[in-house]
Amino acid sequence: MQIIHHGGKFGVTGSCHELVISDSAAILIDCGLLQGNDDRNGRGGRTSPFIDFPLERIKGLVLTHVHIDHCGRIPHLLGAGFQGPIWCSEASALLLPLVLGDAVKVGISRDRHLIARFLDSVKKRLIPLPYDRWHHLGCWDGRSVSLRLQQAGHILGSAYVEVSVNPSPQPEQTATITGPRDDTIVVFSGDLGAPFAPLLPDPTPPERADILVLESTYGDRQHEGREQRRERLYRVIVRALENRGALLVPAFSIGRTQELLYEIEDLISRHRTEEAAAGLPWDDLEIIVDSPLALSVTRVYDRLRRLWDKGALETIAQNRNPLSFEQMTIIESHADHWATVEYLRKTARPCIVIASGGMCAGGRIVNYLKALMSDPRTDILFVGYQAAGTPGRDILEAAQQRREGDAPVFIDLDGGTYPLRAAVHTISGYSAHADQRNLVEFVEGIAVSPKIIKLVHGEEAARTALAGVLAKKGYEVEH
């Protein structure tokens, strides 16, 4: 077998990996969009979304989750002539049409009939699979191929992928650690969640992985613990409100937005009788959620409470809903979005704005930044990874270089240049990605250790650092 990387090997976006079963059979694991400066070969290659590899032997696509850097090239895949099934978790099957519909509308066409036809084509290809159950894909060139999805704890519906390739054509023969070892197990981690994250259960390592394709986004650092990050979130909110300005939080519509709402509702519940700032009780704090996609996704999260972790279900049992509470204001229409941006620009009203566009390369957060980041009363909070070449990374790096009293730094944003006077904060503990310690523990938890680990989905420094730690523990690592 061979693994060919069509994206996501040398950067943190564009994940697309081809598992070659034989000369005439292969499956794709993810088909994501490249963002920022990421390229396909690590040598300044093209970042075009178009499919530039042959599809004749591709039997199907396995989707680990529905973040755009893992699914965003699906429209181009279908446009290139892909006819196969799309295997994914049950939750991902509900979320994918929402995500792709939004992506097509923003990046390709606003023609409603065209979008509807495209989504109908996607839905016909979807094969939802339950977690923790082997599914036989087919027998190709004398090789029996089976698939199992396991909870990855990254976002709702996220999965790591186990592929069993057996030279026997018997479909009922699936991989076990006690049964025959004729098969080869290839595990693709997708994006692994950090333990103790809100809402979702922690990922559990597989029993066996002969070949492990492992993400390395935070392979060179450690996250804060949940109590520490909650305390930091509390302090950032209080500081922003004391400034009497808005706190802008760029967030991905899937995963990060729901986790932030969960944590903010918890802070309000804990501090309800206190003032967040002088004259502003926590009970009166307004949280503006400006993302139509996030609203649709949050409804799916609420519908699939059976996939929540124990802590989240206990919150529901207390008659609290962490994803829909009194202090939330939902912005849906484009007109209401612009009205809110203009109102905050004129008034600098103390509030929290969670808006779509996790790396500030697009989405409604861009308009808030253009209107408010020149105001020193504004605070900006990053809670997720900012890829090199994105405006989010530019803002972070500019803020780190700027000292108090310095002239404002100018940021290129949406074709214009804007001064940055806002305070900038980052809380890595809210990343939906596992950190170095979590990744190592995931590997060490595999009962039958990998013969080789292939590191992907990380910048060079992160891959190198993680490779060094794993090599010291005796693993063979390719990065």
Beta strands, then each sheet from edge to edge (+ up, - down):
strand 1: 2-5
strand 2: 17-22
strand 3: 25-29
strand 4: 58-62
strand 5: 86-89
strand 6: 126-129
strand 7: 135-140
strand 8: 143-151
strand 9: 159-166
strand 10: 184-188
strand 11: 211-215
strand 12: 246-251
strand 13: 275-277
strand 14: 280-281
strand 15: 287-290
strand 16: 328-331
strand 17: 351-356
strand 18: 379-382
strand 19: 409-413
strand 20: 416-420
strand 21: 423-426
strand 22: 452-456
strand 23: 477-478
sheet 1: 1+ 2- 3+ 4+ 5+ 6+
sheet 2: 7+ 8- 9+ 10- 11- 22- 23-
sheet 3: 16+ 15+ 17+ 12+ 18+ 21+
sheet 4: 13+ 14-
sheet 5: 19+ 20-
end
